[in-house]
Amino acid sequence: MKILKSTFFRPRKCQYGNFELSPDKGWEILQSFIDFESGLLVVSTIKSKEDRLKSGVQPETKQYLINLQSLQILFSDDYKEYFDYGLNESYSPDGKLRLISQRIHDKQRNNDFFLLKSSMIQRWER
């Protein structure tokens, strides 16, 4: 993935600013959006249609996080500055359900996902 910045002689424009996103050869942009929590631009790419038809398996995807202030693609080590990767525990308003969640980074696919575990809380009343 490359970020092509706008110049005086070559103006570029996308919905997120004065630049263009250029995926690697053989890849296409699947989706892009601004992450609410961090304010980063999230760009997901997918193997081009020709490559997907050849393999017959689940298409390969990659995800990039871009700092819109500096127009830099962030590395996974930089994500800790923007996201909480600690264990989070929350309870339902009635106190009967506990949810444990954690944001996990998959280095192989370069994307984040949430690991969720819920459990019922039983209280014995006499």
PyMOL commands that set and color helices and strands:
alter all, ss='L'
color gray80, all
select helices_A, chain A and resi 49-55+76-81
alter helices_A, ss='H'
color red, helices_A
select strands_A, chain A and resi 2-5+19-22+27-34+41-47+61-67+72-73+87-91+97-106+111-120
alter strands_A, ss='S'
color yellow, strands_A
deselect
rebuild
show_as cartoon
